[in-house]
Amino acid sequence: MPLELEAAIAQSQSQDGRIEDKEYYTNFLEQLLGLVRHGDQATVSRMISVIRSGASQEEILRTLSEMSNNNRPGQEGNRGNG
């Protein structure tokens, strides 16, 4: 394989990785802000405690996902049905 082609492939893969990273962190931030904006006080306090405990990003995201799944209002899926 020509060196130029290998370099182009490597650059493309690097750009794809950066796009995936950006999407990951954007989604992560949106979930976190959504929880802070719309979560009840106990849920927000628990999330802050997890963050302050020194939890890894993976642990924070796992906890955030669990909390988001447990705190979804039942009305979200019913918009426009009335």
Summary of the structure (lengths in Angstrom):
residues: 82
radius of gyration: 19.0
end to end distance: 61.0
largest distance: 62.0
contacts: 171
relative contact order: 0.09
helix: 79%
strand: 0%
